[in-house]
């Protein structure tokens, strides 16, 4: 059995290159999925998740069992039926196109304004069939909230990634996800150079539709304040939730009716809110 190490924080998959100990030919595996550690666990041992996959040598059909173990302390892999003296080249594949796309969008406020402009232009189109008007209005309303959430996510992620490390420190210290973990002193060192990668991937997976929770996130990590009055914005987001998740009805069964005026109001309220936030984000160092 041959052991090897890998980084479980960031890369999505890995591939392995080695000489088959039956036919002697150099072979390379397909991409092997890297399991994420269990971030809800209290210790490194309890955080271990594993993944198994069988690889067959294309030259002689010998089977190799590949097992990956991911934990807070790092990643350890093993290949059964491979001699311990064999040399393995491990290639980690960062299939993070989505994260790269977000981080490359440094003009997220311009992106927000361009998206709002498109929605406003769509409002001027005539819908040929009256029975489609409700669906059309609902879609535009939902999209207003979506572009707001996209701005909040992009602004937060880019600030953590590219500006002062103090923002990253405050995020890690204040976020409940990291406060729930208990890590031994012996486990700290392997995590030091991976904290930022872990945080960025966690933020990418976060939802920014809960305005009050997002408010806490921005205020604690970035020291960016939200407007004092948020009731209209919260109602807009609640209506969006009902349209998307309850087929246009509230939790009490009332139908959510969206008009052209509702869309205009949502655009105005959301735009004012985003401008208020962006003015502060732009000043961060």
C-alpha positions in Angstrom: 0.0 0.0 0.0 1.3 3.5 -1.0 0.4 6.6 1.0 0.4 10.2 -0.2 -0.7 13.6 1.1 -3.0 16.2 -0.6 -4.6 19.5 0.3 -8.4 19.1 1.1 -9.0 22.9 1.2 -9.7 24.4 -2.2 -9.1 21.8 -4.9 -12.1 19.9 -6.1 -10.3 16.9 -7.5 -6.9 15.4 -7.8 -5.2 13.0 -10.3 -2.4 10.6 -9.6 0.5 9.6 -11.8 2.7 6.5 -11.1 4.2 3.4 -12.8 1.9 0.4 -12.7 3.8 -2.3 -10.7 2.4 -5.0 -12.9 3.1 -3.8 -16.4 5.6 -1.1 -15.6 3.9 1.5 -17.7 3.3 5.1 -16.4 -0.3 5.7 -15.9 -2.5 8.6 -14.7 -5.8 8.3 -13.0 -8.9 10.2 -13.9 -9.9 13.1 -11.6 -10.6 11.7 -8.1 -13.2 13.7 -6.1 -11.8 15.2 -2.9 -14.2 15.0 0.1 -14.5 18.0 2.3 -13.8 17.7 6.0 -16.8 17.7 8.3 -16.7 21.4 9.4 -19.3 20.7 12.1 -17.0 18.3 14.0 -15.2 19.3 17.2 -11.9 17.5 16.6 -9.7 16.7 13.7 -10.3 13.0 14.0 -14.1 13.4 14.0 -13.9 15.8 11.0 -12.6 13.0 8.7 -14.6 12.2 5.6 -13.5 9.6 3.2 -14.0 8.7 -0.5 -13.1 5.6 -2.4 -12.7 4.9 -6.0 -11.3 2.1 -8.2 -8.9 2.8 -11.0 -8.0 0.2 -13.7 -4.6 0.3 -15.5 -5.5 0.8 -19.2 -2.5 -1.3 -20.2 -2.9 -4.5 -18.1 -6.2 -4.1 -16.4 -4.8 -4.2 -12.9 -7.2 -2.6 -10.4 -6.1 -0.1 -7.8 -8.3 1.0 -4.9 -7.8 4.7 -4.1 -9.0 6.1 -0.8 -8.9 9.7 0.3 -9.3 10.9 3.9 -10.0 14.6 4.5 -9.8 16.3 7.9 -9.0 19.6 9.6 -5.4 18.4 9.8 -5.1 17.8 6.0 -5.6 15.1 3.4 -4.1 11.7 3.4 -4.6 9.2 0.6 -3.7 5.6 -0.1 -3.5 3.3 -3.0 -4.0 -0.4 -2.2 -2.1 -3.0 -4.3 0.7 -0.4 -5.0 4.2 -1.0 -3.7 5.3 1.4 -1.0 8.5 2.2 -2.9 6.5 3.5 -5.9 6.8 7.3 -6.6 3.5 9.1 -7.0 2.9 12.5 -8.5 -0.2 14.2 -7.1 -1.8 17.0 -9.1 -4.5 19.0 -7.4 -7.2 20.4 -9.7 -8.8 23.7 -8.7 -12.1 23.4 -10.5 -13.1 26.8 -9.1 -14.2 28.6 -12.2 -17.2 30.1 -10.3 -15.0 31.5 -7.6 -12.5 32.9 -10.1 -15.3 34.5 -12.0 -16.6 36.2 -8.8 -13.2 37.4 -7.7 -12.4 38.8 -11.2 -15.5 40.9 -11.1 -14.1 44.0 -9.3 -16.7 46.2 -10.9 -19.6 44.5 -9.0 -21.4 47.8 -8.5 -21.3 48.5 -12.3 -22.5 44.9 -12.8 -25.4 45.6 -10.5 -26.4 48.8 -12.3 -26.2 47.2 -15.7 -28.5 44.4 -14.5 -31.0 46.8 -13.1 -30.9 48.7 -16.4 -31.8 45.5 -18.3 -34.7 44.8 -16.0 -36.0 48.4 -16.5 -35.8 47.9 -20.3 -37.6 44.6 -20.0 -40.4 46.3 -18.2 -41.1 48.3 -21.3 -41.7 45.2 -23.5 -45.3 44.3 -24.3 -46.4 40.8 -23.4 -48.5 39.5 -26.2 -50.6 37.1 -24.1 -52.4 38.6 -21.1 -52.3 35.4 -19.1 -48.5 35.5 -19.2 -48.3 38.9 -17.6 -48.4 37.7 -14.0 -45.5 35.3 -14.7 -43.6 38.0 -16.5 -44.0 40.5 -13.6 -43.1 37.8 -11.1 -39.9 37.0 -13.0 -38.8 40.6 -13.2 -39.5 41.2 -9.4 -37.5 38.0 -8.5 -34.6 39.2 -10.7 -34.4 42.5 -8.8 -33.7 40.7 -5.6 -31.3 38.3 -7.3 -29.0 41.0 -8.6 -29.0 42.6 -5.2 -27.9 39.3 -3.6 -25.3 38.9 -6.3 -23.9 42.4 -5.5 -23.8 41.6 -1.7 -22.0 38.3 -2.3 -19.5 39.7 -4.8 -18.7 42.8 -2.7 -18.2 40.8 0.5 -16.1 38.1 -1.2 -13.9 40.5 -3.1 -13.3 42.6 0.0 -12.2 39.6 2.1 -10.0 38.4 -0.8 -8.2 41.6 -1.9 -8.3 44.1 0.9 -6.8 44.3 4.4 -6.4 41.0 6.2 -8.2 42.6 9.2 -11.5 41.9 7.3 -10.6 38.2 7.0 -9.6 38.0 10.7 -12.8 39.6 11.8 -14.9 37.3 9.6 -13.3 34.2 10.9 -13.4 35.4 14.6 -17.0 36.5 14.4 -18.7 33.9 12.2 -20.6 31.2 14.2 -19.4 28.5 11.8 -15.8 28.8 13.0 -16.7 29.5 16.7 -18.3 26.1 16.9 -15.1 24.3 16.1 -12.7 23.0 18.8 -9.2 22.6 17.4 -6.2 21.3 19.3 -3.0 23.3 19.3 -1.3 20.6 17.3 -3.8 21.0 14.5 -3.4 24.8 14.2 -0.3 24.9 12.1 -1.5 22.9 9.1 -4.5 25.3 8.9 -2.6 28.6 9.0 -1.9 28.9 5.3 -5.3 27.5 4.4 -7.6 29.8 6.4 -8.2 32.3 3.5 -8.9 29.5 1.0 -11.4 27.9 3.4 -13.1 31.2 4.2 -13.4 32.2 0.5 -15.0 28.8 -0.4 -17.3 29.1 2.6 -18.4 32.6 1.6 -19.0 31.4 -2.0 -21.5 28.9 -0.7 -23.3 31.4 1.6 -26.7 32.8 0.8 -27.2 36.6 1.1 -31.0 36.7 1.0 -31.5 37.0 4.7 -31.1 40.8 5.1 -30.7 40.7 8.9 -28.0 38.0 8.9 -26.2 39.7 6.0 -26.3 42.9 8.0 -24.5 41.2 10.8 -21.9 39.8 8.4 -21.1 43.1 6.8 -21.0 45.0 10.1 -18.9 42.5 12.0 -16.3 41.7 9.3 -16.2 44.8 7.2 -17.5 47.5 9.6 -20.0 48.4 6.9 -23.3 49.7 8.2 -26.7 49.0 6.8 -29.5 51.6 6.6 -31.5 51.9 9.9 -34.8 51.3 8.2 -35.0 47.9 6.4 -38.6 46.9 6.7 -39.4 47.7 3.0 -36.4 45.8 1.8 -37.2 42.8 4.0 -40.7 42.7 2.7 -39.4 42.7 -0.9 -37.2 39.8 -0.1 -40.0 38.0 1.6 -42.2 38.4 -1.5 -39.4 37.0 -3.6 -39.2 34.0 -1.3 -43.0 33.4 -1.6 -42.8 33.7 -5.4 -39.9 31.2 -5.7 -40.6 28.7 -3.0 -44.4 28.9 -2.3 -45.7 29.3 -5.9 -46.7 32.9 -5.2 -48.4 32.4 -1.9 -47.5 33.5 1.7 -47.2 31.0 4.5 -50.8 31.8 5.4 -52.0 31.0 1.9 -52.5 34.6 0.6 -51.6 35.1 -3.1 -48.7 37.5 -3.7 -49.8 40.0 -6.5 -46.9 41.7 -8.2 -47.7 44.8 -10.3 -45.5 47.0 -12.5 -45.5 49.6 -9.6 -44.2 46.9 -7.2 -41.3 46.2 -9.6 -40.5 50.0 -9.8 -40.7 50.3 -6.1 -38.4 47.3 -5.6 -35.9 48.7 -8.1 -35.8 52.0 -6.3 -35.5 50.6 -2.8 -32.9 48.0 -3.8 -30.8 50.6 -5.8 -30.8 53.0 -2.9 -29.7 50.3 -0.5 -26.9 49.0 -2.7 -25.6 52.6 -3.4 -25.6 53.1 0.4 -23.5 49.9 0.9 -21.2 50.5 -2.0 -20.2 53.9 -0.9 -18.7 52.4 2.3 -17.3 49.3 0.6 -15.4 51.5 -2.0 -13.6 53.3 0.9 -12.3 50.1 2.5 -8.6 49.5 2.4 
